[in-house]
């Protein structure tokens, strides 16, 4: 075997390995992108819920109702 044949075999083997690894990497990247999108949606949903809860807690009527409830508890005890 001459050196040219060895080089050609090495290049072909390298190409096969790269093609095989490339497909695996693409599958992993696709799965990671899907997971990222799902997590981003969850974060967005949680932010909306937090905003709603902040509006409820900072509402004056909520505080007033809580004070009434505290007074009722004091009256019962």
N, C-alpha and C positions, 0 to 999 in steps of 0.2 A: 504494500500500500504506500502510495506516495503521500506527501504532505498535503497536496490539494484535496485528495479524497478525505483525509482526516478533517480538514477544515470544512468541507462541505457537510460531512456527517455531523460535525459539531454545530454548525449553523442550523441544520435541519432539526436537531434535537432541541436546541435553544428555542427555535420557533414553535415547536410543539409545546414545550413547557410554558412559554409566554401565552400562547393561545388558550391553554388549559387554565392558567391562573387568571387570565383576563376575564373569562366567563364567570369564574367564582367571585372575582372582585365586583363585577357588575351586579351579580345577584345580591351580594352583601350591601352594596351601595343602594340598590333599589329598596331593600328591606329597611335600611337605615333611613332613607328618605321618607318612606311610608310611616315609620315610627316617629320621625321628627314632626311630620304633619299632624299625626294624631296627638302628640304631646302639645304641639302649639295650639290645637283646638281646645284641649283640656285647660291649658293655661288661660286662654281667652275666656272660656266659660267660667272659670274660677274668678277671674277679674270682674266679670259682670256680676257674679254673685256677691263678691266683696263690696262692690259699689252699691248694690241694693241694700246689703246689710248696714253699710255705713249711713245710707240715707235714713234707714229706719231708726238706727240708734241715735243719730244726731237730730232727729225730728223732735220738736218740743212736746208734741202730744205723747210720744213714746215715754219721755222722761216724766211727764205728768201722770200717766197711767202707772208707771213704776212707783212713783211716790204715793199714789193712792193705794196701791197694793201693799206697800210697806206700812202705811197707816192702818190698813185693815188687819194686817198680821199683828201689829202692836196692840190693837183693840182686842183681838181674840186672846192673846197671851196674857 
